[in-house]
Amino acid sequence: MHADRARLDRGDARGLERELFVARRADALNTLCDQINTAAGRPLARAYVHDVTDTAAIGPLFENILRDL
């Protein structure tokens, strides 16, 4: 995850309805979402751990995201 994007997301959290993040590294992804949610003062960011090289898991990942929306 690009550091500038992470800073932007944490800084702009108050004006958004929802942010969904997909990344391979669960630790970094969960930390980012926790920071955004804390800044927003409410559950805003949601983490989805996924390795983009695992193409067989894309369909189920997308279904999970749609269900959570």
C-alpha positions as CSV (number, residue, x, y, z in Angstrom):
1,M,0.0,0.0,0.0
2,H,1.4,3.4,-0.9
3,A,2.2,5.6,2.0
4,D,0.8,8.8,0.4
5,R,-2.5,7.0,-0.2
6,A,-2.7,5.9,3.4
7,R,-2.0,9.4,4.7
8,L,-4.7,10.8,2.4
9,D,-7.2,8.2,3.5
10,R,-6.6,8.9,7.2
11,G,-6.8,12.7,6.6
12,D,-10.0,12.6,4.5
13,A,-12.0,10.1,6.6
14,R,-14.6,12.5,7.9
15,G,-16.3,13.2,4.6
16,L,-16.7,9.7,3.3
17,E,-19.4,7.1,3.6
18,R,-17.3,4.0,3.3
19,E,-13.9,2.8,2.1
20,L,-13.0,-0.7,1.1
21,F,-9.4,-1.8,1.0
22,V,-8.0,-5.0,-0.6
23,A,-4.4,-5.9,0.0
24,R,-2.3,-9.0,0.6
25,R,-0.7,-7.9,4.0
26,A,-3.3,-8.3,6.7
27,D,-1.3,-6.5,9.3
28,A,-0.7,-3.3,7.3
29,L,-4.3,-3.4,6.0
30,N,-5.9,-3.8,9.4
31,T,-3.7,-1.0,10.9
32,L,-4.7,1.4,8.1
33,C,-8.4,0.6,8.5
34,D,-8.1,1.0,12.3
35,Q,-6.5,4.4,11.8
36,I,-9.2,5.5,9.4
37,N,-12.0,4.3,11.6
38,T,-10.5,6.1,14.6
39,A,-10.1,9.3,12.7
40,A,-13.7,9.1,11.4
41,G,-15.0,8.2,14.8
42,R,-17.1,5.4,13.3
43,P,-16.7,2.2,11.2
44,L,-15.8,3.5,7.8
45,A,-12.9,1.5,6.4
46,R,-13.2,-2.2,5.8
47,A,-10.3,-4.6,5.1
48,Y,-10.3,-7.5,2.7
49,V,-7.2,-9.6,2.6
50,H,-6.5,-11.0,-0.9
51,D,-3.5,-12.0,-2.9
52,V,-4.1,-10.8,-6.5
53,T,-2.2,-13.8,-7.8
54,D,-4.9,-16.1,-6.4
55,T,-7.4,-15.6,-9.3
56,A,-9.6,-18.4,-8.1
57,A,-10.4,-16.4,-5.0
58,I,-11.5,-13.2,-6.8
59,G,-15.1,-14.3,-7.3
60,P,-15.7,-15.1,-3.6
61,L,-13.9,-11.9,-2.6
62,F,-16.2,-9.9,-4.8
63,E,-19.2,-11.6,-3.4
64,N,-18.1,-10.9,0.2
65,I,-17.5,-7.2,-0.7
66,L,-21.0,-6.9,-2.3
67,R,-22.6,-8.6,0.7
68,D,-20.9,-6.2,3.0
69,L,-22.0,-3.1,1.1
